[in-house]
Amino acid sequence: MYARALVFFLLSLLLAWPGAAWAQTLPAPGLVPTLTPAFPPAQSRPDSLRRRKLPPPARKVIRLRTEAADAPLLRHYRHRASASDSLSALREVRNLVLALQADAYLTASADDLRWQHDTLSVQLYVGEKFRWARLRNGNLGDALLTRAGFRDKLYQNRPFEPSEWAKFQQKILAEAENQGYPFATVRLDSVQLRGADIEGRVVLDRGRVVVFDSIQIVGKTKTKKRFLTKYLQIFPNQPYSQQRVDAAARLLRQLPYLQVRADPEVRFAKGRARVYLLIDDRAANQFDAIVGVLPNPAPAAGQKKVQITGDVTINLRNISGGGKQLGLQWRKLDVASQLFDAQYVHPNFFGTPLELGGSFNLYKQSNAFLTLRPRLQLTYPSARVGRLTFFTERRSSRLLSDSTYRTRTVLPDTIDSQFNSYGLEFVRNTLDDLFFPRRGLLASGLGAVGTKVISKNADLNDTLYRRLPLRSTQVTLGLRVEQYFPVGKGGVVLVRFRGESLVNKRLFLNDMFRLGGLATLRGFNEYAFYASSYGIGTVEFRQFTGGDAYVFVFADQGYLRRDLSNDQTSSTPTGLGAGLSFRTAAGLFQFVYSVGRTQGQPFSLNASKIHFGITSRF
């Protein structure tokens, strides 16, 4: 009779408590803190011994007494037979009782706790294991129950575990919060207890329906509220969704031109919810000019032994407060090679969260070839999974005039071609800071497939194309993963891997990836390597001396493979170096010193590379 009354008492606590907290705070029967036995009295010592070094106290022995039928069950629970002190011994007994209750032994209790010198004697009652007889749907819709993970078989002849029931409650509440009922509660109604079997109905008290009112910006920013409303998908008069509020902070942190001071705050009044965004503008517009000094490995007549390279970048973000972005980059790689990049991003395409973007790339390799790569893409930014991009790209490469082509008897290593592809790209970003990360993960993957068409060059003999497939399928794969780990005070370890691969029956030099230099493989000239497949691993340690100032050392290890018809080779270049970065009145100054080693080129100070420049953000 008393056991049944105790079970009803526990179930009343269970039904009245929203969420999972009850299973963590439920006091164990018979183990109320105010009724615990007094600690064993400390033995008095003469004054002459008080100043002497005392031996360590004896460990407290825990002796459990229970029914013979329950002894095998207790062997499955790991509990210590002794403890270092009295409080630890009592805590060990309490943890054992809570573990039994969590495993559906709801009436488990620790009775008659007594101290006998250094031994705690406990009369442990296990009781019956309670189980679900049936859980019926009270007033919940079938769709809501399904989304919450309800299955009839999970609540028939299964142990009644408080933690599982609490998780089920939380799932129902989460669904209700995302449908406009942020103050809903869940309870178990019409409870019937037949021996150790529990039957009842799950009932949802929805409370008052709540809709979004508006978003309010708190902080110094030029970002327009209209843009953020569409970007966060929080529209007036729509049902309140806690999921959208939680996603707002993650989506805002993906914008490089905003500084999020705190998570969004929500205020409810008269059935409406107003969301406050605590954000400030961040200097994200970039003007970057870098000058590189490199030795000329094979100077021709009239050329200098040292060559100057350059890199100028302009990035304009959040144009007119509407989230639009424009980027331009020009790079002079050597005396005769140049690169030009341009890109534009337009958010909230037709009022949706989609971003429409376009880019254009031009690369000229000395007097050998010219490659153009226009690209159009559509991106869906998601707070939960990341950014998903669908793109289409047209890559065309043509040979520049060469007087030797008319006399060639074999095809050159470069060729005129055109590659139209369609692909998907996924980016997952959990970095705590986009510019100076201390922790977090950045991962991206890319896959594209298309048709490659080889065009015949008028300067080459037509017979050279006879055995060459002019149309073929080409696949492009890419992967990048980098993880930041905080170490000590101001230290950060970066571990990064990046790789790409081209899959095609016949590849040429102007099809391949270009590697080397500050952005890919440090310690070597810009675009020093051609590769059809590559992988580069990086380990870098940064010691921050301020919010945006640090010194660093690094090691880059690469594996490069080149698959040409007459040149199938691989190499493993290594780059080592160090550098520093700090802010000046003119901008962020960076200095990098590196050396590289590969086949035929050992580490040598004479072949070292120095890069320095200033990045100005405004």
C-alpha angles and dihedrals in degrees: 000000000000092000092054091049090051091051091052089050091052092047091050088056089047094052096045096048115082116220133351101313096094094067090056098045101037108121115231113248112252091015102083109156093229091056099048114126118261118264115261109272116260112242115245119244130205116256090246091063099045094088095047121100105265122220117248113275118262117257118257116244119220114210116188121201118193142145117292092241091058097050096086090051093056091057088073091061117077108224129155121246092213140027137202095242143001096268092051090051092053090046091052091055092047092051090052092053092048091050090053092049091049088055092058098269090124096170095050111132144163109238133183101014111190135173119223106181103295096348126094110207115201130187102210121199116197104176129180128331108242122216141183116266092181140332114207130196111253111183103331121120117246091239092054092048091050093051089049090057099252117167124171093223091057090065102041120089090342126128115269100239113181093209093055092048090050091052090051090051091051092051091053091048091049091054091048092048090055093051098055102278108104093159098052122135132200126215141168112243136190092022116192124186119201108177103301094341120104124201128179150131126260110228129188120208100200101188122197120345114244129200131191116265103188144295121265124201116222111189144042108301139129091211110124121240090223092061093047092048091058094038093052093036092228104142128177118261093017117127112272114262121190088194091063091048091051091047092051094075093050093047093048091052089058090064109089094203096059130075111207108212096184142344116285117277124219126207121192125206132158095349095310132106124212117197119212118203114204101204140139133195117264127206099254105141106106137209110178128180120176128177121200127199113204133170114246104236095200112019114193125215109301094012124118125244090235123054127199121221128189143199124192120182131181120185121178114190131185094014110201090353092287100109096251117148133202126184134184129180133178123185131184104203099180139335096301106015126089139173131201127188131183130175139172131192124196114189128204094032106204090347094303127117088252121116120216115206141173135189139185128201128189123185126180118189108202108279094325109084147338123223127195123191119182115179136188121195143176119206132195112200112208125186094209105044106014137245120333117195131189114196144173122205137186116203116188126176128182133183120246119231115287124174092212095064094083092059098044119119096192133040116270121243089256126057144178109264145151127210122191113188143172122204153156129238128192126195126187116190125182098154116142090221129020095211105031107020120189098177140003143070133279115189132167136172131190136191129176136169132188149132122286116207121193116210123209115244115225091219093057125077110260092225090068089072097054099100095032118102103234094195124041142149116257128192127199122198129182138178134181127176126170128172128192120208123189112227124189120317110343095342124129129185117205119200114185139173126184130171144159136191138197118208116197139127094241124022130184133198095259089054093058135091118263116222139179136077138064097321100048118008115011121209095047138080119275110278092356095150136057115206136171090195130014145164125196124190121196133192115186133172119204124191110198117212093177142359093289103010125091146143121225147186124201147181124205120194119186139186113201127184127190119196110191125149091249100023121051106162140139134206139187109214120187127203126194130179152120138230148160138233128197140153123259133178089266095048142278111336120206129186124186128182117187143165129199139206130197139142107317093006119083124189106288133168088215089064096043121130127226122196125179135161149139126254113200119198121190 
